[in-house]
Amino acid sequence: MSAPGPQLLGFEQALAQLLASVAPLPAERVSIFESDGRVLASDVIAPYPLPMFDYSAMDGYALRFADVHGDRPTELPVPTTSSAGGERSALAAETACRIFTGAPLPDGADTVVMQENVEAFDRGGETWARFQAISKAGSHIRRQGEDLAAGGIAIARGTRLTPGKVALAAALDRASLSVSQRPIVTVLGTGDELRSPGDAVRPSSVVESNGFFVTALARRVGATARLGPFVPDEEGAARDAIAEAIRSSDVLVTIGGVSVGTRDVVRPALEAAGVSIDFYKVAMKPGKPLTVGRLGNKIVLGLPGNPASASLTFMLFGVPLLRALAGDSQPLPTRRRMRIEGNIKREPGRTEFARATLTMQAGEACARLLPNQASGAVTSFAAADALVVIPAEHGPLSSGERCDVIAIADV
């Protein structure tokens, strides 16, 4: 394979060019119950410290450390109790307070001794407690503001909310949150041969599956995705379908018809519909014929028609695009360096993304290449849970080498 010509963008360059032109969609306010997976459009500021007050981290007894006689047992009366949700009390000198987890620390107390290390007893109808030697002041107390200071940024703008972050927002008394709108994605499959699952079989017809992959993945990353009607291999019909779909979409995804064959009508149809082409063809394998264009602030991804190529290009370009539109400050998946099991014969020239499964070998995480790497294989992404990234300049890949790996769950 010869090196790519100047018109063929490298993978990293193409992805950077796409993302550089993306601005987050406008914000909307949603209930905190509906916020998981959404991206914050403004910082969540702590209106008060967390914790809001000093409290006990254990069931036990609160006291003044100075009231305990260092190297020998100390006996103190226990005239008061502090419970979670109760009023904060004051601790008199030379006394202890029975305290429970989450209860406010009495004024004057500076140490909590867990109940397992205390012997409680009755003396003249009153409760007393015997403490063994205590070596450290301040034990088992959660201090006001130790998690978060009042006025601090609790969750930054551009953060994709997780259950833990939703819980933090709730702890800060947020009933609703400002998040970026969900991108609206329309997917158009192209080709006279296509039919939907369950439709009557026609001679040489093909059940369309790429659109289901794209819409499912788009929805998983927070977009509103829909499948449009199939587009025939006729330029005028393709132009009209594209113009209609793009009007109500933030992102239009076409599948198939972007190569240079006489029946590949999508690229000329895009241009006829007013879409300007940002770039066409990327030095990657599979997925070389990827086309990216725009009409105003609407973005078009023209994916190749082969199943593995369509799936891969949408994972690597479509998903970061949707994350960026949603305002995500980290739209790209994490890469991890791993040992690779399996071999690939290849020539330098294009960045290759090989489908693999994650496994453990001798206590080490590694990626095992799947045997079928053909771009037309529908089965490979059903089995794969990782992509092995082989740099453009790399020759044949041998088992035991280390490469960057992208977990599909992180895409």
RAZIGI-V349318 format. One record per residue. SS is DSSP state (h for helix, s for strand, l for the rest). PHI is phi in degrees with one decimal (* if undefined). BURIAL is 1 if it has 24 or more other C-alpha atoms within 12 Angstrom, else 0. Layout:
SS&PHI&BURIAL + SS&PHI&BURIAL
This chain:
l&*&0 + l&-80.0&0 + l&-64.0&0 + l&-64.2&0 + l&-71.7&0 + l&-64.4&0 + l&-79.2&0 + l&-97.6&1 + s&-72.5&1 + s&-67.8&1 + h&-57.8&1 + h&-62.3&0 + h&-65.2&0 + h&-63.5&1 + h&-65.6&1 + h&-63.3&0 + h&-64.3&0 + h&-62.8&1 + h&-72.0&1 + h&-64.8&0 + l&-97.9&0 + l&-98.2&1 + l&-114.5&1 + l&-60.4&1 + l&-69.2&1 + l&-59.4&0 + s&-89.2&1 + s&-144.3&0 + s&-103.2&0 + s&-128.7&0 + s&-61.2&0 + h&-60.5&1 + h&-67.4&0 + h&-109.2&0 + l&-93.6&1 + l&-59.0&1 + l&87.4&1 + l&-84.1&1 + s&-110.7&1 + s&-63.9&1 + l&-96.7&1 + l&-149.6&1 + l&-62.7&1 + s&-94.6&1 + s&-98.0&1 + l&-73.5&1 + l&-78.3&0 + l&-153.4&0 + l&-73.7&1 + s&-124.6&1 + l&-62.1&1 + l&-77.2&1 + l&-154.1&1 + l&-67.6&1 + s&-144.2&1 + s&-81.6&1 + l&-91.8&1 + l&-142.6&1 + l&-75.0&1 + s&176.2&1 + s&-137.5&1 + s&-95.3&1 + s&-156.3&1 + l&-91.5&1 + h&-59.8&1 + h&-66.9&0 + h&-83.5&1 + l&-98.4&1 + l&-85.4&0 + l&-18.4&0 + l&-103.2&0 + l&-142.9&0 + l&-59.6&0 + s&-127.5&1 + s&-112.6&1 + s&-132.8&1 + s&-71.0&1 + s&-123.9&1 + s&-83.7&1 + s&-130.1&1 + s&-134.1&1 + s&-121.5&1 + l&-117.9&1 + l&-59.2&0 + l&87.7&0 + l&-89.0&0 + l&-72.2&0 + l&-79.5&1 + l&-110.1&0 + s&-109.5&0 + l&-101.8&1 + l&-72.7&0 + l&-60.4&0 + l&61.1&1 + s&-134.1&1 + s&-124.2&1 + s&-123.9&1 + s&-67.5&1 + s&-134.5&1 + l&-119.2&1 + l&-54.5&1 + l&87.3&1 + l&-80.2&1 + s&-64.6&1 + l&-73.1&1 + l&-61.5&1 + s&-57.2&0 + l&99.6&1 + l&-79.4&1 + l&-135.1&1 + s&-149.3&1 + s&-121.1&1 + s&-106.3&1 + s&-64.3&1 + h&-64.1&1 + h&-64.9&0 + h&-104.4&0 + s&-127.8&1 + s&-108.7&0 + s&-90.1&1 + s&-152.2&0 + s&-98.8&0 + s&-138.0&0 + l&62.2&0 + l&84.0&0 + s&-115.1&0 + s&-85.0&0 + s&-124.6&1 + s&-137.1&1 + s&-108.0&1 + s&-110.3&1 + l&-77.3&0 + l&-56.3&0 + l&-116.1&1 + l&-95.4&0 + l&-141.4&0 + l&-81.5&0 + l&84.9&1 + l&-68.4&1 + l&59.4&1 + s&-121.4&1 + s&-97.8&1 + l&-86.9&1 + l&-54.0&0 + l&77.8&0 + l&-70.6&0 + l&-83.4&0 + s&-157.8&1 + l&-83.4&0 + l&-58.5&0 + l&87.8&0 + l&-80.2&0 + s&-78.8&0 + s&-80.8&1 + s&-140.0&1 + l&-82.3&1 + l&-53.3&1 + l&90.2&1 + l&-87.9&1 + s&-81.9&1 + l&-74.3&1 + l&-114.6&0 + h&-54.7&0 + h&-64.6&0 + h&-73.3&1 + h&-61.3&1 + h&-62.8&0 + h&-63.7&1 + h&-60.9&1 + h&-64.4&1 + h&-63.6&1 + l&-95.8&1 + l&70.5&0 + l&-90.9&1 + l&-88.1&0 + s&-146.2&0 + s&-137.8&1 + s&-88.7&1 + s&-130.6&1 + s&-71.0&1 + l&-61.5&1 + l&-73.4&1 + l&-63.0&1 + s&-100.6&1 + s&-118.7&1 + s&-114.5&1 + s&-114.7&1 + s&-117.6&1 + s&-85.5&1 + s&-119.7&1 + l&136.7&1 + l&-64.6&1 + l&-81.3&0 + s&-78.1&1 + s&-143.7&1 + l&-82.0&0 + l&-56.5&0 + l&93.0&0 + l&-71.7&0 + l&-60.4&0 + l&-73.9&0 + l&-112.1&0 + l&-57.8&0 + l&62.4&0 + l&-76.6&0 + s&-128.1&1 + s&-71.6&1 + l&-74.5&1 + l&-125.1&1 + h&-58.6&1 + h&-62.4&1 + h&-70.5&1 + h&-62.5&1 + h&-64.6&1 + h&-67.5&1 + h&-63.8&1 + h&-69.6&1 + h&-61.2&1 + h&-67.0&1 + h&-63.3&0 + l&-95.3&1 + l&103.0&1 + l&-87.2&1 + s&-95.7&1 + s&-121.1&1 + s&-141.9&1 + s&-96.0&1 + l&-87.9&1 + l&-64.4&1 + l&-62.9&1 + s&-106.5&1 + l&-73.0&1 + l&-81.7&1 + l&-143.3&0 + h&-60.9&1 + h&-64.0&0 + h&-65.5&1 + h&-65.3&1 + h&-59.6&1 + h&-65.4&1 + h&-65.2&1 + h&-65.3&1 + h&-61.9&1 + h&-68.3&0 + h&-69.2&1 + h&-72.9&1 + h&-60.7&1 + l&-111.1&0 + l&-129.6&1 + l&-86.8&1 + s&-134.3&1 + s&-107.8&1 + s&-114.1&1 + s&-104.7&1 + s&-124.8&1 + l&90.9&1 + l&75.5&1 + l&-103.6&1 + l&-84.9&1 + l&-116.3&0 + l&-71.4&0 + l&-65.4&0 + l&-103.2&0 + l&-91.4&1 + l&-100.2&1 + h&-68.9&1 + h&-61.7&1 + h&-62.3&1 + h&-68.1&1 + h&-60.8&1 + h&-65.4&1 + h&-66.9&0 + l&-83.5&1 + l&96.8&1 + l&-80.3&1 + s&-89.0&1 + s&-86.7&1 + s&-76.9&1 + s&-157.7&1 + s&-138.5&1 + l&80.5&1 + s&-129.6&1 + s&-77.4&1 + s&-140.7&1 + s&-141.7&1 + l&-77.2&1 + l&109.1&1 + l&-52.7&1 + l&-76.9&1 + l&-51.1&1 + s&-122.4&1 + s&-126.1&1 + s&-147.1&1 + s&-153.2&1 + s&-131.0&1 + l&64.2&0 + l&-96.5&0 + s&-92.0&1 + s&-113.5&1 + s&-116.6&1 + s&-112.8&1 + s&-98.7&1 + s&-89.6&1 + l&-62.6&1 + l&-88.7&1 + l&-62.9&1 + h&-54.8&1 + h&-66.2&1 + h&-66.6&1 + h&-63.6&1 + h&-62.9&1 + h&-65.2&1 + h&-65.5&1 + h&-71.1&1 + h&-60.2&1 + h&-89.2&1 + h&-114.6&1 + h&-66.3&1 + h&-66.5&1 + h&-58.7&1 + h&-60.5&1 + h&-65.3&1 + h&-64.3&1 + h&-66.4&1 + h&-61.3&1 + l&-81.2&1 + l&85.8&1 + l&-65.7&1 + l&-74.6&1 + l&-130.0&1 + l&-77.6&1 + l&-95.5&1 + l&-71.8&1 + l&-72.4&0 + l&-111.6&0 + s&-126.1&0 + s&-80.7&0 + s&-141.5&1 + s&-76.7&1 + s&-107.0&1 + s&-105.7&1 + l&121.9&1 + l&-123.5&1 + s&-136.4&1 + l&-84.7&0 + l&-159.2&1 + l&-109.9&0 + l&-61.3&0 + l&142.6&1 + l&-132.4&1 + s&-68.6&1 + s&-109.8&1 + s&-119.4&1 + s&-95.4&1 + s&-75.0&1 + s&-152.0&1 + s&-117.7&1 + s&-83.5&1 + s&-149.4&0 + s&-114.4&0 + s&-130.1&0 + l&53.5&0 + l&79.3&0 + s&-117.9&0 + s&-69.5&0 + s&-146.2&1 + s&-115.7&1 + s&-101.6&1 + s&-64.8&1 + l&-78.7&1 + l&-69.8&0 + l&-103.0&0 + l&-105.3&1 + l&-65.8&0 + l&-68.7&1 + l&-91.7&0 + l&-80.3&1 + l&-75.7&1 + l&-74.7&0 + h&-64.7&1 + h&-80.3&1 + h&-70.5&0 + h&-93.3&0 + l&-76.0&1 + l&-128.6&1 + s&-156.9&1 + s&-121.3&1 + s&-92.2&1 + s&-95.3&1 + s&-104.5&1 + l&-58.1&1 + l&-58.2&1 + l&-82.0&0 + l&-79.8&0 + l&-85.8&0 + l&-55.9&0 + s&-100.1&1 + l&-111.2&0 + l&-56.3&0 + l&101.2&0 + l&-70.2&1 + s&-112.4&1 + s&-139.5&1 + s&-69.1&1 + s&-130.3&1 + s&-109.1&1 + s&-74.4&1 + h&-61.1&1 + h&-64.1&0 + h&-87.9&0 + l&-69.2&1
